[in-house]
């Protein structure tokens, strides 16, 4: 059983942001490692490769939980350990992909992870939102050593919630 959808849509000067979060009973360094170390990111999202990763550099990420486990290129726009990572997936042209940001904050032995998907449009949010819910719950399961969630529990059941966020 999955939790109810948690994402929200925030309007910014740049456009809409889809924001989802999870809270972990762990230090910020440990949560950061779960997002940025290739062997740990492979447990919930996909492994990545790249020489000397850092801002302005490109890495390749294998989408381990997508059909066919495809590879995609991502450019690192910002890397501020252990608080912020911003990437863009590269498609047709450097800015054609998804602009993503992970922001971590720590308080009282807990770390909040905020995933921000900077959207160009809210079209398709009914598919995007459930996907990020699934991946963040994959991260939770990987950290807790629990069984992996099943994508069919997220989509299409969460589609209406996310479409209802559109202005």
PyMOL commands that set and color helices and strands:
alter all, ss='L'
color gray80, all
select helices_A, chain A and resi 28-36+38-41+125-144+151-153+159-163
alter helices_A, ss='H'
color red, helices_A
select strands_A, chain A and resi 8-11+16-24+48-49+58-62+71-80+84-90+99-107+110-118
alter strands_A, ss='S'
color yellow, strands_A
deselect
rebuild
show_as cartoon
